[in-house]
């Protein structure tokens, strides 16, 4: 199968079995991966490969390059107390060695963006097609991989990257179904054994205000937690209209946000940020979800088959309830936040704690750019010999969103154990450009979660 940058997608096809076999085979191809270790010198280069060159992938690699020009100070994130104050992490420390994307046009746009920074990649470093990621991972010089393909592909590609001996920054969410969630957790355990780092694109975990606020909540400043709530109520996001000549598969892949098998629906793809904060602050995952939702306004064919609103009641251990809302409808009131109430007061989880009859607190320190800080924290943790491993936390937050989705789709409550052990696996069994009927919109009372 061709994987050069001028490959036409129309002739690319892989069965899922071969896709997985190829992922496993990558480890054998990389005989001596260039892995950053605790013995790495401060100026040892980070050799980057990007898998998924769309808007978020291009943004992530630019964030990494931006982070590499920053001055690092102790206290700015994970393990940075081990870094001498004022240490400059220079651009010379980061080298982009490879790009991979399913589509040549998207890869070329990313390539052109990098050229403006005097980063020029030859055709031999650029791979397209469903198996392009395997070719990139086979490069033994690459030691840091960014995964920004549609969420459906992230479990397989994360596992392949860890098998190939790479540190990984993986965008959120990390899966669209329980089968993928379990694969991510498995990859996380493998990474621990191999002393490899995994950081996720849940950037709130890398913001100082959130970290300081949540630490105080967990230390008891709010007293006993009574209930919580979180929201991502916004408008419609980008949509790609179908063009003449595109097969079903190509259009769905380019318009991936609107198909559950590719994105997980917006409660998983977008609202995962807020759900992750609630799991973080409560130091637990929910044990049950009871939800409703629907497709009321955004009903055009260009919007695939996903819902446009969800409302979920999550139950956490000790009976704590958390109420979640997520919406993608234009012209409505926007609200993106997290909120927690305790026996002593309340907090937005981000930078404020109000205590009844006591001394309230507010974070007044300088905030970081979290899109850059998440890369800095991963790199610094690797150099400190204690790599970040966020695989389980982001997998559990992803499954939290999946529970809410499946409850809304089915009209039935969904418990954690059933969700975690579900055999549900979304998507085709063969990856090839051609016919792929759009699944019907889920109808509560008719749709079944298995």
N, C-alpha and C positions, 0 to 999 in steps of 0.2 A: 504494500500500500504506500502510495506517495505521501510525503509529509513536507515537501518543500513549500516555500512561501508562495509559489505561483500555482499551487495545487487547486483545482476546481472542486468546490464542495459537492457538486452534483454526483460525483462518482465515489464518494467516501461512504463506507459502511462497515459496521462492526456488530457482531452479536454481543450481547451482554457477557456471555461466557468468555469470548475472546478478549473483550474489554478488560475483564478481571484478570484473565491469564496474562495479558500484557502488563498489567499493573504489577503483578508478582514478579514477572520476568525482569522488570527494571532493576530490582535489587541485584540480580545476577550480573547485569550489564555494568553496574557501577562498582568496580573492584576496589577503588581507593577513594571514597568521597572526601572532598576537602571540608572536613567538619571543624567548626569553631569549637574549641575546648577551653577549659579553665586555664590552660597554659598558653592561650593565644596572646601574642603581643598586642599592645593597644593599637598599633598601626597595621595589624594583619587585615587584609581586605575581606570584606563581606561580599561574597560572589553570588549575585542574585539571579534567579530565574523567575519570570512572571508567567503564570498559566491563567489565561483569561484576560484579554487585552481590551475589554470594553471600557465604559466610563469609570466604573469603580476600580477595575484593575489598573488602568492608567493612573487614576488618582492615587491609588495605594503606592505605586512605585514612585510617584512624584512626592508623596508624603515621606517615604523612606529616604529619598534623596534630600528632601528638606530637613528631615531630622538629623541627617548626618552632618549638617553644617552648624548644629546647635552646640552651645556650651552646656555641659552636664553638671548639675549641682547635686550634692547629697540631699536625700529627702524628697527628690522629685519623682520617685516611683520605686518599683521593685528593685531591690538590691543596689540602688544607686549610692547607698552609704559606703559601698566599697570602692566608689570612684572618687578620685581626688578632685576637690573643688576646682572648678574652672577648666576641667579637662575638655579640650576641643576634639570632638569627633569629626574629623575632616572629611570632605567629599572624597579625598583620595582613598578613604577606607572602604568605599562602596563601588563595586564594579558590576554593571549589568551585563550578564553573559548570555542571556537567552530569553526568547519570547515564544509563547505558544498560544494559539487561539484557533477555534474551529474555522473561522472565516478570515480569508486573506485581507479583506478591506479593513476589518477592525484591527488586525495586527499591524497593518501599514500605518493606520492613524496613530497608533501608539508609538510605532517606530519613528514617525515624523515628529511627534512630541519630544521624544528623547534626542533627536537630532538638534533641536533648539538648545539643548544642554551640552552639545558636543559629544553626545553618546551615539556612536554609529555602529550598528550591528549589521554584519553581512548576512547573506541568505543562508549560510551554513548554520547560523545561530537562531533562525526563525522557522517555526514549524506550525503547520496547519493540519486540519483534519481531526477526526475523533481520537486518533492515536498520537497526536502531536505532543501531548503532555509526556508520553512515554519517552519520546526522543529527547525532550528537554531534560528529563530526570536522569537520562543515561549519561549526561555530561558529568564526569567525576569532579570537575572544578567547582560546580555550583554547590554552595553549602547553605543557601537561604532561599526558600521558595515562597512566593506569594500565590495563594490560590484564590482566584476571583471569577471562576466560571459560574454559571447558574447553579444554585444550591443542590440540585439533583446530583451533580457530578462530584461534589466536594468529598463525600465519604470515601469513594473509590480513590480519588486523587490524593487525599490526605494519607490514606493507608499506604499508597504507592510511594509517596514522598518519604514517609518514615522508614519504609523498607529500604529505600535507596540511601538512607543516612543523611537526610536533609533536615535542618531546622525549618519550621513552617509558620508563616503567618497566614491564617485562613479567615476569609470573610465570613460574616454571619448571614443567615443561619447555616448550620453545618450539615443539614439534612432536610428532607421533606417528608420522611416516613420513619417509623420505628426501626425498620431494617437498617436504614442509614445511620440512625442514632447509635445503634449497637456497634456498628462498624467504627464509628468515630471514637467511642469509648475504648474499643479494642486497640485502635491506633494510638490512643493516649497512653494506654498501659505499655505498649511496645516502645513508645518514645521514652518513658521513664526508664525502662531497662537499658535503652541505648544512650541515655543521657542527652536526649534531643529536646529542644524547646518547641512548644506550640502556643502561639498567642492567637486570640480571636479578635474579630473586628467589632467587639462590643466595647466601644471606646469609653463609655462611662466608667468602666472599671479602671481606667487610666487617668481619670480626672481627679485632681487633688481635693476639690470640694466634696465630691461624692465619697472619696476614701475617708476623709476626716469626719464627715457627718456620720457615715455608717459605722465607723469605729466607735463613736460616742453612743450611738443607739445600741450597738451590741454590748457596750460596757454598762448599759442600764440607765442612760440619761432619760429615756422616755418611760422607764418603768416596764410593766408588763404590757406587751403588745396586744391591742384590742382588735384592730382591723387595718387593712391597707387598701389602696386603690391605685390604679395606673391607667394611663391614657395615651393613645396615639390617634387622635382624631384630626385628620388633615384632608387635603384635597386629592384629586386624581393625580397620579404620577405619570411619568412618560409612557407613551404608547407608540408602537411601531405598526403602521398600516401595512397591509400585505401588498407586495408589488407583483406585477405580472412575471411569471416564470418561477416564482418561489413555490416549492412543494409545501405540503402541510408541515412537514418536519422543520424545514428551514424557517418558515414564518413563526412557528411556535418557539423555536430556539432564539430568534431575533426579538420576539415579543414576549420573552420568557416570564415576565412578572405576572402575566394574566393566565397562567396555566399551573394548576396545582402540582402536577408531576414535576415541574421545573422549579417553582418558587415556593410551594407550600401554602399559598394564599397569603394575603398581607398580614394576617395575624401571626404568621410564622416569619415571613420575610422581613417585615418592618417592625411590628410590635414586639418582636423578640428583645429589642433593646430595653423596653420597660419591664417586661417579664423577667429579664435577667437581673435587673436592679432589685426587684422584689425577692427573687430567690436568694440574691446576695445578702440583702439586709436581714431577711428572715433566717438565713443560714440553713435553708431547707428547700426541697421541691414540694409542690402540692401533691396531695394524695387523691384529690378528686376535682373534676371540672364539670360544671353544669352550665350550658351555654345556649344562646340563641343567636341567630344572624340571618342574613339574607342578601339578595341581589335585587335591590329595589330601584335604583337610579341608574347605575352604570351597567346598562343591559345590552349595549351594542355588541355585534360580533367581534369588533376590534378589541373588546375587553375580555375576550376568552370566555371562561366559565366560572371565574371566582366570585366570591361574595364581595359586597361593598361595605358591609358593617358586621361587627360582632360585639356581643356583650357576654361576659363570662363571670361566673362566681367560682373562684378557686378556694378549696379548703386545704389548709396547711396543717401539719401536726399541732396538737394541743388545741384544735378547734378554731384557730385563727382563720378568718375569712378575708379574701382579697378580691376586690371587684375590678374587672378589667373592661375597658372599652377600646375598640379600634374601628376607624372609619376612613374610607377614601371616597369622599363625595364633595364635589365643588360647591361653594356657596354656603357652607355650614361653618359654625363656630369652630375654631381650631383649639386644640388642647393637647399638649404633649408634656406629660409630667408623671411623677410618682409621688405618693402621699402615704404617710403612716401615722396612726393614732395609737398612743399608749396611755397607760393609767396616769402618767405624769404630764403628758403634753402631746405635741404633734410635730411633724417634720416633713419637709419636702424631699428628704433623703439626699438632697444635692448640696445645700449650703446653709440650712437654717434649722434650728430646733427651738421651739417655743415651749417653755415649761410653765405649768400653772402654778402661780404663787412662788415661783423660784427664778433663778437666774437663767435667762435664755442665752442662746449661743448662735453665732453666725460666722461662717468662714469668710475671712477677709484677706486671705493670702492671694498671691498671684496665681492665676490659673494657667495651665499649659495648653498647648494645642494637642488635643487628645489623639487626633489622627496621626500626628508625628510621635507623640509620647508612647503609643502602643508599640511602635517599632523600636524606639529607644529602650523601653523597658525589656523587651525581648532580647535585644542585642546585649544590654548590660548584664542581664541575668545569665546569659551564655558565658560571657567573659568572667563573671564571678564564680562560674562553676556550679551554678544552681539554676538550671534553665526553668523558666516559666512553663507550666503545663496547664493550660486552660481547657483541655479537651473535655473533661467530664463536666465542668460547669457550663460550657456553652452547649454541650450535648443535652444536658438536663433542661436548660432554658429553651432549647429548640423543641424538646419533647413537651414542655409545658405549653408552648404554642400549638403543637400538634394535637394535644388533648383538647384544647379549647375548640380548635377547628373541627375535630371529629365529633365532639359533642354537639356543636351547632349544626353540622351537616346531617347528623343522624337524629337529633332531637332527644338523645339519651345521655345521661350522665356517663362520664368516662373516668374510671379509676386509674391511678398511676400504674399499678402492676399489670393491668390489662393492656394499657398503652405500651408499656415497655416491652412486653412479651408478644405484642401483636405481630402477625406475619405479613401485615400490609406492606406492600412494596409498589410504589407508583412508577409509571413510565413504561416504555416499550421494552421488549426483550431483545430487540435488534436495533442498533443505532445506525440508521442509514437515511439518506434523503429520499423521500417519497411520500406516499399516502400515510396519514396518521389522523384518524378521525378525532375530533374534539369530544372529550367526555361530556355527558349531559351535566347541567347544573344540578348539584346535590339538592335533593328535596327531603327536608326533615320528615320523619315518619315512613319514608320509603328507602332512603339511603341506609346501608348497613355498615357499621364499623367492625372489621374482623381482626 
